[in-house]
Amino acid sequence: MDDLELNGQQLHSNNPTVQLNFGAFAKGYAIDLSFDYLESIGINNAVINAGGDLSVRGRHGDRPWKIGIRHPREDHVIAWLEARDGESIFTSGDYERYFDYQGKRYHHILDPRTGYPAEGSSSVTVIHHNAGIADAAATALFVAGPKQWQEIAESMGIEYVMLVNTSGSIYMTAKMAKRIHFNEDQSGHIIISDSL
């Protein structure tokens, strides 16, 4: 960051190896902008799905939008919820972009403290009314892992969180527990946070 210079709205660096990646929230921000456009042309009932991360407006006919949450280690849905008008549901996980090397999974979500893939989480699902915040929060909570997710969620004002750790245990906020519906085959250990 020391190699960056901000002049008004222009960001510059003399270091040719400096790169910025806004992947932790760019998809969410783009979804919010897309809904602004849809609303401007009179479309009030829609879902925008960007690679599994999505936002909804309005309803799906006479019923709410039902959204599945993928199991991070198996090829099925672990749970589902009914998305409400204006909500965004974002998941960060280690199961889409990764490789295994010598028995260890190397995924794309890096812990800035170590420079290596974050450890402890398999997936984190967040619900928020702002897609950009939901996107950033899912990534931040994934990095925070099972030991620090509550502290980070509270500091970000995130009330709906479900984290699956690498052992298959599920941690969630009390508000998320009221919204989530697990499939019958869910056998993992579930821990509900009292603090959020």
Salt bridges, closest charged atoms under 4 A:
GLU39 OE2 - ARG57 NE 3.59
ASP53 OD2 - LYS27 NZ 3.05
GLU74 OE2 - HIS71 NE2 3.88
GLU74 OE1 - HIS76 NE2 2.71
GLU87 OE1 - ARG179 NH2 2.72
ASP94 OD1 - ARG73 NH1 2.73
ASP94 OD1 - ARG105 NH1 3.84
GLU96 OE2 - ARG70 NH1 2.47
ASP100 OD1 - ARG105 NE 3.97
ASP111 OD2 - ARG113 NH2 2.87
GLU119 OE2 - LYS104 NZ 2.82
GLU159 OE1 - LYS175 NZ 3.18
ASP185 OD2 - HIS76 NE2 3.91
